[in-house]
Amino acid sequence: MLANIAPMARRSALVTAAAGAIMLAISVTAGVKGVLAAAFAVGLVAAFFGLTALAFFLGAKVSPQAMAGAGMTMYFVKILALLVLVSVFRNSTAFSGVVFGVTVIVLVLVYQAALVVTWNRTKMLYVEPDGER
């Protein structure tokens, strides 16, 4: 199970990085504040999903149940934190709150979609043969 997590996280991160680059390029139309907002959003989403991957890796070393619990807990905390940050920075004067919110939402959706597609393409045993039969 642990061997399958790394390629999924890597592929999802690469797709999200490409989407982040596209969002940065689009944010140029909103000026300097838009670029700052998009850059902050890309960094924030990358850090949050990096923490989720770390939680999966650490949980997978313990047991599949711990991995599932760690993943679900991290996802819940991460989405709540992103929701709070988007609502706090919505009216920011330092950078464009709209660009920040849109970039965060787009990157989260792209990451999750890439993760689902990669997961569906992975041939993973759901029953581990013990080899004692």
Buried (B, 14 or more C-beta within 10 A) or exposed (E): EEEBBEEBBEBBBEBBBEBBEBBBEBBEEBEEBBBBBBBBBBEBBBEBBEEBBEBBBEBBEEEEEBBEBBBEEBBEBBEEEBEEBBEEBEEBEEBBBBBBBBBBBBBBEBBBBBBEBBEEEEEEEEEEEEEEE
